């Protein structure tokens, strides 16, 4: 099953410089220079989502350390306090998950391969990984493969997902992505749209990202409220202590 395109984003000013005519190898080097070398990232996001008939909003703190340690902590302001909705940690090949809902508190852990199957509503976090912030990322350390027109490229993410990226030929600004996850039973497509890029340190970070998982009836939009790159992480950033 292929991805269904999201509606195109409205035109906006782009921070990406025009690149002129480049060979496929030179284009691959440009994408690699934009997606490698990031050691740490801390971000606060405002997230709105729909899941079937359910809608909601929350803030999310993201902590990342290369290669492959990332934590997503979702917070919701209540009347007198801030409540953790879920706390999801990936370190290497393992995951830890805490969820608080009407049923109380549930805690689980296991391998990342078990995770995407066991928790389909959270699988996007594992499948996308670094590509939330680094469109065009290749988790296998390989250069992207371009089509003849130079506007489409293919990489493979750290999760093993195949990623097809759509970019503007003149700047290689990535605007959309189609991710395909192969399970034993089916192929699961995910669609992402990237908007509002801003130059942060040496990177171009999309400040607005939309994710759609049609199989789940899930769509989420995240907006960056703040981000720090290659700065020391807070002590205990990856200590999972429910």
C-alpha positions as CSV (number, residue, x, y, z in Angstrom):
1,X,0.0,0.0,0.0
2,X,1.4,3.4,-1.0
3,X,1.3,6.6,0.9
4,X,-1.5,9.1,0.2
5,X,-0.1,12.7,-0.1
6,X,-1.0,15.3,2.5
7,X,-2.4,18.6,1.2
8,X,0.5,20.8,0.1
9,X,1.7,23.4,2.5
10,X,1.1,27.1,1.6
11,X,4.1,28.9,0.1
12,X,6.5,30.3,2.5
13,X,10.0,31.9,2.7
14,X,12.7,29.3,2.7
15,X,16.0,29.5,4.5
16,X,17.6,27.1,2.1
17,X,20.0,28.6,-0.5
18,X,19.7,27.8,-4.2
19,X,22.1,25.1,-5.2
20,X,22.3,25.3,-8.9
21,X,23.1,22.3,-11.1
22,X,24.6,19.4,-9.1
23,X,25.5,15.8,-9.9
24,X,23.6,13.1,-8.0
25,X,26.7,12.5,-5.9
26,X,26.9,16.2,-5.0
27,X,23.2,16.2,-4.1
28,X,23.8,13.2,-1.8
29,X,26.6,15.1,-0.1
30,X,24.4,18.1,0.6
31,X,21.7,15.9,2.2
32,X,24.3,14.1,4.3
33,X,25.8,17.4,5.5
34,X,22.4,18.5,6.7
35,X,21.6,15.2,8.6
36,X,24.9,14.0,10.1
37,X,27.0,15.2,13.0
38,X,24.1,16.0,15.4
39,X,25.1,14.6,18.8
40,X,22.3,15.9,21.1
41,X,19.0,17.6,20.8
42,X,16.5,18.9,23.3
43,X,13.1,20.2,22.1
44,X,9.7,21.2,23.5
45,X,6.8,20.6,21.1
46,X,3.1,21.6,21.1
47,X,1.2,18.6,19.7
48,X,-2.3,18.3,18.4
49,X,-3.7,15.0,17.2
50,X,-6.7,13.0,16.1
51,X,-7.1,9.2,16.6
52,X,-10.3,8.0,15.2
53,X,-13.0,10.2,16.8
54,X,-10.7,11.3,19.6
55,X,-8.9,14.6,19.6
56,X,-6.4,16.1,22.0
57,X,-3.4,18.3,22.6
58,X,-0.3,18.1,24.8
59,X,3.2,19.4,25.1
60,X,6.1,17.0,24.6
61,X,9.7,17.1,25.7
62,X,12.2,15.3,23.4
63,X,15.7,14.4,24.4
64,X,18.0,12.8,21.9
65,X,21.6,11.6,22.0
66,X,23.4,9.9,19.1
67,X,23.3,7.2,18.2
68,X,19.8,6.2,18.9
69,X,18.9,7.2,22.4
70,X,15.7,9.2,22.4
71,X,13.0,10.0,25.0
72,X,9.5,11.4,24.3
73,X,7.7,12.7,27.4
74,X,4.1,14.0,26.9
75,X,2.8,16.5,29.4
76,X,-0.7,18.0,30.0
77,X,-1.5,21.0,32.2
78,X,-4.3,20.1,34.5
79,X,-6.2,22.4,36.9
80,X,-3.5,22.4,39.7
81,X,-0.6,20.5,38.2
82,X,1.1,19.1,35.2
83,X,0.5,15.4,34.4
84,X,2.7,13.0,32.5
85,X,0.5,11.3,29.9
86,X,3.2,9.0,28.6
87,X,6.9,8.6,28.9
88,X,8.7,6.6,26.1
89,X,12.4,5.9,26.1
90,X,14.4,4.1,23.4
91,X,18.0,3.1,24.2
92,X,19.7,0.9,21.7
93,X,17.5,-2.1,21.1
94,X,15.2,-1.7,24.1
95,X,12.3,0.4,25.1
96,X,10.6,1.5,28.3
97,X,7.0,2.9,28.3
98,X,4.9,4.5,31.0
99,X,1.3,5.4,30.2
100,X,-1.2,7.1,32.5
101,X,-4.8,7.1,31.5
102,X,-8.3,6.3,32.9
103,X,-7.1,2.8,33.6
104,X,-4.3,4.0,35.9
105,X,-0.6,3.6,35.3
106,X,0.9,1.0,33.0
107,X,4.6,0.3,32.6
108,X,6.2,-2.0,30.1
109,X,9.6,-2.7,28.6
110,X,11.1,-5.0,25.9
111,X,12.9,-4.9,22.6
112,X,12.1,-2.3,20.0
113,X,11.0,-4.9,17.5
114,X,8.3,-6.0,19.9
115,X,7.3,-2.4,20.5
116,X,5.9,-1.4,17.1
117,X,3.7,-4.5,17.0
118,X,2.6,-4.3,20.7
119,X,1.8,-0.6,20.8
120,X,0.5,0.5,17.4
121,X,-0.7,3.9,18.7
122,X,2.9,4.7,19.6
123,X,4.7,3.1,16.7
124,X,5.3,6.4,14.9
125,X,7.8,7.5,17.5
126,X,10.0,4.4,16.9
127,X,9.5,4.2,13.1
128,X,10.3,7.9,12.4
129,X,13.0,8.5,15.1
130,X,15.6,11.1,14.0
131,X,13.6,11.9,10.9
132,X,11.2,14.0,13.0
133,X,14.0,16.6,13.1
134,X,16.4,15.6,10.3
135,X,14.5,15.0,7.0
136,X,16.6,13.0,4.7
137,X,18.3,11.1,7.5
138,X,19.8,7.7,6.8
139,X,20.2,5.5,9.9
140,X,22.5,3.1,8.0
141,X,25.2,5.7,7.3
142,X,24.6,5.4,3.5
143,X,24.2,8.3,1.0
144,X,20.7,8.9,-0.3
145,X,19.8,7.7,-3.7
146,X,18.3,10.3,-6.0
147,X,16.0,10.0,-9.0
148,X,17.0,11.5,-12.4
149,X,15.2,14.8,-11.8
150,X,17.0,15.3,-8.4
151,X,13.7,15.9,-6.5
152,X,13.1,12.5,-4.9
153,X,15.5,10.5,-2.8
154,X,15.5,7.3,-0.8
155,X,17.1,6.4,2.5
156,X,16.6,3.8,5.3
157,X,16.0,4.9,8.8
158,X,17.5,3.5,12.0
159,X,14.2,1.5,12.5
160,X,14.7,-0.2,9.2
161,X,11.9,1.7,7.6
162,X,12.3,2.6,3.9
163,X,11.9,6.4,3.5
164,X,11.1,8.1,0.2
165,X,11.6,11.9,0.4
166,X,10.2,14.6,-1.9
167,X,12.3,17.8,-2.1
168,X,12.5,21.0,-4.1
169,X,15.0,20.5,-6.8
170,X,16.6,24.0,-6.6
171,X,17.3,23.9,-2.8
172,X,16.7,20.2,-1.8
173,X,14.3,21.4,0.9
174,X,12.4,18.3,1.9
175,X,8.7,18.9,1.9
176,X,7.2,15.4,2.3
177,X,8.1,11.8,3.1
178,X,6.5,8.4,2.6
179,X,7.7,5.8,5.0
180,X,6.9,2.1,4.5
181,X,7.2,-0.4,7.3
182,X,7.2,-4.1,6.3
183,X,5.6,-6.5,8.8
184,X,5.0,-10.2,8.5
185,X,1.3,-9.5,7.6
186,X,1.3,-6.2,5.7
187,X,3.1,-3.0,4.6
188,X,2.3,0.0,6.8
189,X,2.6,3.4,5.1
190,X,3.3,6.7,7.0
191,X,3.2,10.1,5.5
192,X,5.0,13.2,6.8
193,X,4.9,16.8,5.8
194,X,7.6,19.3,6.8
195,X,7.1,23.1,7.0
196,X,8.5,26.2,8.5
197,X,12.2,25.3,8.4
198,X,14.5,27.4,10.5
199,X,18.3,27.6,10.6
200,X,19.5,26.3,14.0
201,X,23.2,26.0,14.5
202,X,24.4,24.1,11.4
203,X,21.1,22.5,10.7
204,X,17.8,23.2,9.1
205,X,15.0,22.2,11.5
206,X,11.4,21.9,10.4
207,X,9.3,23.7,13.1
208,X,6.1,22.2,11.9
209,X,5.7,18.5,11.2
210,X,2.5,16.6,10.3
211,X,2.4,12.8,10.6
212,X,-0.4,10.6,9.2
213,X,-0.9,6.9,9.8
214,X,-4.0,6.0,7.8
215,X,-4.2,2.5,9.1
216,X,-4.8,3.8,12.6
217,X,-6.8,6.8,11.6
218,X,-4.1,8.8,13.3
219,X,-2.9,12.4,12.4
220,X,-0.6,14.6,14.5
221,X,0.9,18.0,14.0
222,X,3.8,19.1,16.1
223,X,5.1,22.7,16.4
224,X,8.5,23.4,17.9
225,X,8.3,25.8,20.9
226,X,12.1,25.6,21.6
227,X,15.1,23.5,20.5
228,X,18.7,23.2,21.5
229,X,21.3,21.3,19.4
230,X,24.6,19.8,20.6
231,X,24.2,21.2,24.1
232,X,24.7,19.2,27.2
233,X,21.5,17.3,28.1
234,X,19.9,17.6,31.5
235,X,21.2,15.2,34.2
236,X,19.2,12.0,34.1
237,X,17.7,12.7,30.7
238,X,17.6,9.0,30.0
239,X,17.0,7.7,33.5
240,X,13.6,5.9,33.4
241,X,12.2,6.1,36.9
242,X,8.4,5.8,37.0
